[in-house]
Amino acid sequence: MTILLSVLIFVHILGAAAIFGGWLANFKTPTVSVWQWYGAIVQLVTGLAMVGIIEAGDGSPNHMKIGIKTVIAIVILVAAFLGRKKMKNGEEVPTGIAHAVGGLALINIAIAVLWS
């Protein structure tokens, strides 16, 4: 289980990098890239998988922290979905949606690192 948890953490970090890096790369012309969309999916799936593994093992995660991070991850996923839908339809992605994806990812990363 330790190896699986380590792999999930690695992939989870890659998902965060895809969201945050995509936001920084498109900061001047805000949009939602396909990598941000994939990163949002990866973040939510791997995050929930990690909580399941920790719950199944001997650990007990901080449920308040996990709840807050999950809500933020769902909002990121919805915003990324809306942004990608606009892109596919040839419409301009609203600046608020584009910055919400990256900004909320930054907040989620901060919560993960700073909340002990």
Secondary structure, DSSP 8 states (H G I E B T S, - for coil): -HHHHHHHHHHHHHHHHHHHHHHHHTSSS----HHHHHHHHHHHHHHHHHHHHHHHTT----HHHHHHHHHHHHHHHHHHHHHHHHHHTT----HHHHHHHHHHHHHHHHHHHH--
